[in-house]
Amino acid sequence: MSRTLIRLYWLLTAALFAGGIAMLIAWTPTEVTMGPVQKIFYIHLPAAICTFFACLLTFIASIGYLLQRQRRWDDLASASASVAVVLASVVLITGIIWGKSAWGQWWTWSPRLTFSLILWLLYVVYLLIRPSIAGSQRRAVVSAVYGVIAFLDVPLVYLSVRLMPDIHPSSIQLAPAMQWTLAYWFLPVTMLAVGLVVAQYRLQRRATLHSAAHLSDYTATGAAPAGIV
Amino acid sequence: MSQEETFGILGYAAALGLMWGYAAWIWLAGRKLGRSNSATDEHR
C-alpha cells in the first residue's frame, strides 16, 4: 500500500472524528434524564463492538498459527490483541463515566461489567506474558493457545445482560437523530480500529523480519530460520 | 460548566487520547525501527 493512500486513510479517519464531535456539539439532541454525559454512549458502543472483533481476530489468527505454524499469524494475533486492549480500555473508561451519571456509582460488580473487566485483564495478561516466554516458536504456541482460551470470555460479555439479571441495559431506545449519530460514530471508530490493527501488524512484521535478518547473518545460507515467516 | 458536561468531555478526551495516542506510539515505533534497519544495513 502506498504511503499516500495510508496518509489519506488516516486523514479521512481524523476528519470523520472531527465531524463526529461537531455533530455531537451542534446537532445531536441532549438526552433529558442524563444530560450531556449520555453522549459518551456514541463512542462506548462502537468501541465495544470493535473490541469484540479485535478479540475475534486474535482468536482466528491464533487458530491459524496452531494449524500452519507461520509467524505472520502470531504477529496478527498479537497486533489485534494490542488493539483489543486499547479499545477495551476505552469501553471501560467511558462505561465508568456513564455509570456514575446513570447509576450514581463509578463501578458495580454486575455480570456485564465484571466479564468486561475480565476480558480487559485477559488481553493485558496476553501482552504481558509474551515477552517473558523464551524462544519465538514457544512464545507463539503459548500465545496462540492463550488467544483461543481468552476469546471464550467474549460470548460471556455479550450474553451476560441477556441471560442474567444486570443493571447494564441490554438495549436502548433512541430518537432518530440519536440513532443517526450512533450509526455515524461506528464509521470513525471502526476505521481507526482497522487502521490500528493494520499499522500494528505491519510494525510487528517489520520487527520479525528485522530479527530474522539478524539471525540469518549467523547462518551459512543467509536464509531465515524455519518458521520465522 | 455542569458536572455532566465535564464528565462527557473527560470521557471523549480519554477515549480519543487513548486511541490516537496509541496510533502515535505505533508511528514512532515504526520510525525507530526504520532507523535501526538503516543502521544495520550500513553496518553490513
Interface residues (C-beta under 8 A of the other chain):
Chain A: W10 F17 I21 L24 M34 G35 P36 V37 Q38 K39 I40 I43 A47 S82 V83 V86 L87 S89 V90 I93 T94 I97 W98 K100 S101 L192 G195 L196 A199 Q200 R202 L203 R206 A207 H210 A213 H214 D217
Chain B: S2 E4 E5 F7 G8 L10 G11 Y12 A14 A15 L16 L18 M19 W20 Y22 A23 I26 W27 A29 G30 L33 S36 N37 T40 R44
